Amino acid sequence: MSGRDINGKVVLITGAARGIGAGVAKRLAAQGAKLALVGLEPDELGKVAAECGPDAAHWEANVTDWESLEKAVNGVVAHFGGIDVVVANAGIAATGFVRSIDRDAFERVIEVDLLGVWRTVRVALPHLIERRGYALIVSSAAAIMHIPANAAYSAAKAGVEAFANSLRAEVHHLGVSVGVAHPTWIATDMVNSADKHPVFGSLRTNAPGLAGKTYPLSLAVDLISTGITKRARAIHVPGWVGATKLIRALLPRIVELATRGMIPRADKAAIEDIAARGSKEASIVGPGARADLDARAEARKG
């Protein structure tokens, strides 16, 4: 796969039922790509596949389950003949302070957002090597700027950035390129749900300047789709996110000082919210996390 040539290429996207994954799938399909959509919500995946056209198909799989993921990837290869691009996009979020957040919700973010990327890449990598393809790891601005009540997500996204950087050096000689995407707050179901959280939503939406701004999904779709066609090393959504990498060492102190006055009241409100709704309901964010919770409940029944 050469830069800017996506027509006819097979693109596997995890977390393709909604948000950035779905938007990028539809954009690349319009450019002639063949789309393999992987995720937990088969009805939503089916809708996205239908919008992508006849060269799209979907597979239900959980990126935390080796067998499920291997079955899906094998199905993609059997259906399309191979894989040229993998977009490791599947992710969930949980919000809360470390001392009170639901323990399972915290660990599940690490499991899906970090270990799910590792599993996705490991299973798909032989096929990328065969076609000298491209892997895009979807990280986040949260990998660079670490805000309170976001420790699990920040840790996972910082981890996948580091993972991608190590991977890039390992597979360059095999003809595989690796990119990392860093979107900031994008108007997806996950972010919109987080903004409605009774305790932590206002912490984010009231943040000053660019830190509190939400950008349209179309911006992320435009920049990430273009980055995929270029086999980009880094994709910043929007461009100013790249500049924050230059001041990484200063950011923790800046965030600490900017939020210090908000935390005591939010900490108390978080405890009250957990007492009222339960730790799990107070912690999970968005339909992706809900779908993951439901899938695990079904698996336990089985």
C-alpha positions in Angstrom: 0.0 0.0 0.0 1.6 3.3 -1.1 0.8 6.6 0.4 -2.5 8.2 -0.7 -3.7 5.0 -2.4 -6.6 3.6 -0.4 -8.8 2.5 -3.4 -9.3 -1.3 -3.2 -7.4 -1.7 0.0 -8.9 -3.7 2.9 -9.2 -1.6 6.1 -10.1 -3.3 9.4 -11.5 -0.9 12.0 -12.2 -1.9 15.6 -14.8 0.0 17.5 -16.5 0.7 14.2 -20.1 0.9 15.4 -20.1 4.5 16.4 -18.2 7.8 16.5 -14.7 8.1 14.9 -14.6 4.4 13.8 -17.9 4.6 12.0 -17.1 8.0 10.5 -13.7 7.0 9.2 -15.2 3.7 7.8 -17.8 5.6 5.7 -15.2 8.2 4.5 -12.7 5.5 3.4 -15.5 3.5 1.7 -16.4 6.5 -0.3 -12.7 6.6 -1.5 -12.9 3.0 -2.7 -11.6 1.0 0.3 -13.0 -2.3 1.4 -14.2 -2.1 5.0 -14.0 -4.8 7.7 -16.0 -3.5 10.7 -15.3 -5.1 14.0 -17.0 -4.4 17.3 -19.6 -5.3 20.0 -22.8 -3.9 18.6 -23.9 -6.0 15.6 -27.0 -4.0 14.8 -25.0 -0.7 14.8 -22.2 -2.3 12.8 -24.7 -3.6 10.3 -26.0 -0.1 9.8 -22.5 1.3 9.2 -21.7 -1.5 6.8 -24.9 -0.8 4.8 -23.9 2.9 4.6 -20.4 1.9 3.5 -21.8 -0.1 0.5 -21.3 -3.5 -1.0 -17.6 -3.7 -0.2 -18.1 -3.6 3.5 -18.9 -6.4 6.0 -18.9 -6.6 9.8 -17.9 -9.1 12.5 -18.9 -9.1 16.1 -15.9 -9.4 18.4 -14.5 -8.3 21.7 -11.0 -7.0 21.6 -10.4 -8.3 25.1 -11.0 -11.9 24.0 -8.3 -13.6 22.0 -10.6 -16.3 20.5 -13.2 -13.8 19.5 -10.7 -11.5 17.9 -8.9 -14.2 16.1 -12.1 -15.5 14.7 -13.1 -12.1 13.4 -9.7 -11.5 11.8 -9.7 -14.9 10.2 -13.2 -14.1 8.9 -12.0 -10.8 7.4 -9.1 -12.5 5.6 -11.3 -15.3 4.3 -13.8 -12.7 3.0 -11.5 -10.1 1.6 -8.3 -12.1 1.0 -6.1 -10.1 3.3 -5.7 -6.9 5.4 -3.9 -3.7 4.3 -4.7 -1.3 7.1 -5.7 -1.9 10.8 -7.2 1.0 12.8 -7.1 0.0 16.5 -9.8 2.3 17.6 -12.0 0.3 20.0 -12.1 2.1 23.4 -14.3 2.8 26.4 -14.2 5.4 29.2 -14.8 5.5 32.9 -14.8 8.6 35.0 -14.1 9.1 38.7 -11.4 9.8 41.2 -8.9 7.0 42.0 -10.0 6.8 45.6 -13.7 6.2 44.8 -14.1 5.0 41.1 -15.5 1.5 40.6 -12.5 -0.8 40.6 -13.9 -3.0 37.8 -14.7 0.0 35.6 -11.2 1.4 36.0 -9.5 -1.9 35.2 -11.9 -2.5 32.2 -10.7 0.7 30.6 -7.1 -0.6 30.7 -8.3 -4.0 29.5 -10.1 -2.6 26.4 -8.1 0.5 25.6 -4.6 -0.8 26.1 -4.6 -4.6 26.1 -7.3 -4.5 23.4 -4.9 -2.6 21.1 -2.1 -5.1 21.8 -4.4 -8.0 21.0 -5.7 -6.3 17.8 -2.2 -5.6 16.5 -0.8 -9.0 17.5 -3.6 -10.9 15.7 -3.6 -8.7 12.6 0.2 -8.1 12.3 1.0 -11.2 10.1 -1.5 -10.0 7.6 -0.1 -6.5 7.6 3.4 -7.9 7.1 2.3 -9.9 4.2 0.9 -6.8 2.5 3.4 -4.3 3.9 0.5 -2.5 5.4 -0.2 0.2 8.0 -1.4 0.2 11.6 -3.0 3.2 13.1 -3.3 3.2 16.9 -5.9 5.6 18.2 -4.6 7.3 21.3 -5.8 10.6 22.6 -4.8 14.0 23.7 -5.4 12.4 27.1 -2.1 10.6 26.6 -0.4 14.0 26.7 -2.5 16.1 29.0 -3.7 14.2 32.1 -6.7 15.6 33.9 -8.4 14.6 37.2 -11.1 12.0 37.1 -9.5 10.5 33.9 -6.7 8.5 35.3 -7.7 5.1 33.7 -8.3 6.6 30.2 -5.1 8.7 30.4 -3.0 5.8 31.5 -4.4 3.5 28.8 -4.0 6.1 26.0 -0.5 7.0 27.1 0.3 3.3 27.1 -0.9 2.8 23.5 1.1 5.7 22.3 4.2 4.1 23.9 3.2 0.8 22.4 2.9 2.3 18.9 6.3 4.0 19.2 8.0 0.7 20.1 6.1 -1.2 17.5 7.1 1.2 14.7 10.8 0.5 15.3 10.2 -3.2 15.4 8.3 -3.5 12.1 9.9 -0.9 9.9 12.2 -3.5 8.3 9.2 -5.6 7.4 7.6 -2.8 5.4 4.8 -2.0 8.0 4.2 1.6 8.9 2.7 2.6 12.3 0.8 5.8 13.1 -0.7 7.2 16.3 -3.8 9.4 16.3 -4.3 12.0 19.1 -7.9 13.4 19.0 -8.9 15.8 21.7 -12.6 16.1 22.8 -14.7 15.1 19.8 -18.5 15.2 19.7 -19.0 11.4 19.9 -21.5 9.4 22.0 -18.7 8.8 24.5 -17.8 12.4 25.0 -21.3 13.6 24.9 -22.2 11.1 27.6 -19.3 12.1 29.7 -20.4 15.7 29.5 -23.7 14.8 31.0 -22.2 13.2 34.1 -23.7 14.9 37.1 -20.3 15.4 38.8 -17.5 15.3 36.2 -19.3 16.7 33.2 -19.0 20.3 34.4 -15.3 19.8 35.2 -14.6 19.2 31.6 -17.0 21.6 29.9 -16.0 24.5 32.2 -12.3 24.0 31.6 -10.8 27.2 30.2 -9.8 27.7 26.6 -9.0 24.8 24.2 -9.1 22.3 27.1 -12.9 22.7 27.3 -13.7 22.9 23.7 -15.5 20.0 21.8 -14.8 19.6 18.1 -17.1 18.2 15.5 -16.8 14.6 14.5 -16.3 15.6 10.9 -12.9 17.2 11.8 -11.6 13.9 13.3 -12.9 12.0 10.3 -11.2 14.3 7.9 -7.8 14.4 9.6 -7.7 10.7 10.5 -8.9 9.5 7.1 -6.3 11.7 5.4 -3.6 10.5 7.8 -4.5 6.9 6.9 -4.1 7.5 3.2 -0.7 9.1 3.9 0.4 6.4 6.3 1.1 9.2 8.7 3.3 8.7 11.7 1.2 11.1 13.9 -2.3 12.5 13.5 -3.3 15.4 15.7 -6.9 16.3 16.0 -6.8 19.3 15.8 -3.3 20.4 14.9 -2.7 22.3 18.2 -2.6 18.9 20.0 0.8 18.3 18.4 2.1 21.5 20.0 1.3 20.2 23.5 3.8 17.5 23.1 6.5 20.2 23.2 5.5 21.1 26.8 4.7 17.7 28.2 7.0 18.2 31.1 5.1 21.3 32.2 1.5 20.0 31.7 1.0 18.0 35.0 1.8 21.1 37.0 -0.4 23.3 34.9 -3.3 20.9 35.2 -2.8 20.6 38.9 -2.8 24.3 39.5 -5.8 24.9 37.1 -8.0 22.3 38.8 -7.0 22.7 42.4 -9.9 24.8 43.4 -12.5 22.5 41.8 -11.4 19.2 43.3 -12.5 19.3 46.9 -16.2 20.0 46.0 -16.1 17.4 43.1 -14.5 14.8 45.4 -17.4 15.2 47.9 -20.0 15.2 45.1 -18.5 12.0 43.6 -18.9 10.1 46.9 -22.5 11.3 47.1 -23.2 10.2 43.5 -21.8 6.7 44.2 -23.9 6.4 47.3 -27.0 7.4 45.2 -26.4 5.4 42.0 -23.8 2.8 42.9 -20.1 2.8 41.9 -20.6 1.2 38.5 -23.3 3.4 37.3 -21.5 6.5 38.6 -18.3 5.4 36.8 -19.0 4.0 33.3 -19.4 6.4 30.4 -21.1 6.1 27.0 -22.8 3.3 25.0 -19.5 1.5 24.3 -18.9 0.9 27.9 -22.5 -0.1 28.3 -22.2 -2.6 25.4 -19.0 -4.0 27.0 -20.8 -4.4 30.3 -23.7 -6.1 28.7 -21.5 -8.5 26.6 -19.7 -9.6 29.8 -23.0 -10.2 31.5 -24.1 -12.4 28.6 -20.8 -14.3 28.6 -21.2 -15.1 32.3 -24.7 -16.4 31.7 -23.3 -18.7 29.0 
